[in-house]
């Protein structure tokens, strides 16, 4: 009888799943932190103009966006192809801008209101008439900090 004998009847032990909940929660946490949710569904076409001197906005939570451009293809049958104003998820007219800015100001703390920026995302082929009307309405509501969104000019353009 030998001291070292091979036992063929041994089974492999089951895999431990004790760490599985930790791994699942780490993955879930990573996905929640790294994913951004789209706040607005664009209903207008916006191809931003090009610019050479650009600066990044620091606190994007204080930025209110106004989109101006021709409606998307699915809305052109009912609205036509003339440029429209989009505030949040709906088409609006110039008169609705005042209510939009007031509601955006009420959503923020009173100390942050002077730091708020109104960003105009305007299609590059939109005529300046509608943009001037929007700027006049922003003046009436004392939203004087305006930013024009643009894309960086590339060397081939």
N, C-alpha and C positions, 0 to 999 in steps of 0.2 A: 504494500500500500504506500503510495507516494504522498508526500506532504502537499505538493502543488498539483491539484487536479482541476481540469477544466470542467466547468459545469455547463452543459449544453442547455439545461432547462431554465437558465436565467433569462428574464424579460427586461427590455429596456424600460427605465422609469418614465412615467408620464411627464410631458413638458409642463413646466410651471407657468401659469398664467397670472401670477401675482402682480407683475409689473405692467400688465396690459392696460388697466385703467389709467395708470400714470401716463403711459405713452399716448393714449387716446386724448386725455385732457391737454397734454402738451401740444399735440397737433391741432386740437380745437382752438386753443388759446392763440397759437401762431396764426391760424387762418383768420380769427377774429381781429387780430391786431393788424395784419398786413393787408386785409381787404378793405377797399373803399367802396362805399355805396354811391351810385349815381343819384344825385339829388333831383336833377331836372331832366326830363325827356325832351330833347330838342325837336321842335315842330317846325323850325325854320332852318334853311340852309345857311350855314355861316362858314365861308372860306375867308379866314382872316387875312388882312393885307400884310405885306412884308415890311419890316423895319430893321434898321441897323443898330440903333441905340435902345436897348431893352433893359428893364429892371424887373426883378422878381418881387412879388408882393409878399410881405412877411407874414401877416396874420390873415389868412384866407377866410377865417371865420367871420371877419368883419367886412367882407366884400359882398355886395349885392349885385347880381348880374342882370343886365337888360340885353336881350338878344334881338337883333334887327336883321332881317333878311327875307328873301322870298320863301313862301311856305314849302314844306317838303312835298314830294310828288303826290302823295295820297291826299293832301289837303288842297291841292291846286284846283281840283274840279269844283269845289264849293267856294273857295276864297280867291281864286285867280292867282296870277303870278307876280303881282305887285308886292313890294317889301312890306312885311308886317312886324309888329312888336310882340315879343313874347316875354311875359313876366311869369316866373315860376313855370307851371305846366300849362298855361293857357294863353291864347291870343288875346291881346289887349289893344286899347287905343291910347292916345297920348293922355287923355283925361284920367286914366287909371293909374298913372305913375305916382301921383301924389299919395293915393291910398297905399300903394305898394311900399313906398319909402317910409311912410308913417308906421306901417305894420312891421317893417324890418327894424326900425328904430325901437319899437316897443318890445321886440324879441331880445334885445340886448340890454345890458346894464347901462345905467345913465352915464357912468364914467367913460364907457366905450363909445358912446354916440359921436363925440367929436372925431374919433379915429376911424369912423366908418367910411368906406370907399364905394362909389358906384362905378362898376366896370361895364363899359359898353362893348359888347361883342357884335361888331357890325360886319356884314358881308362886304367884301372889297368892291363889289359892283353896285352897291346901294347908293342912291343919290343922297346928297347932303341935306335935302329939304326935310326929310323925316328925322334925321339926326339933329338938325337945328331945332325942330319942334320938341324933341325929347330933352335937349339941353335947356331950352327955355322953361319947360315944365320942372326940371330939376332945380333951376334957379328959383322958381316960385316957392318951392318947398324947402329951400335953403340946403340942398344937397350939392355943395360946391366942390367937393373932392371927387373928381371924375378921372377915370382911367380908361384909356383905349387899349383893348387887347390886340396884340399883333403876333405874328410868328417871325422868327429870326430869318433874316435874308441869307440865303445860301450863295455860294460863289457862282454856281451855274445859273442863278436867276438874274 
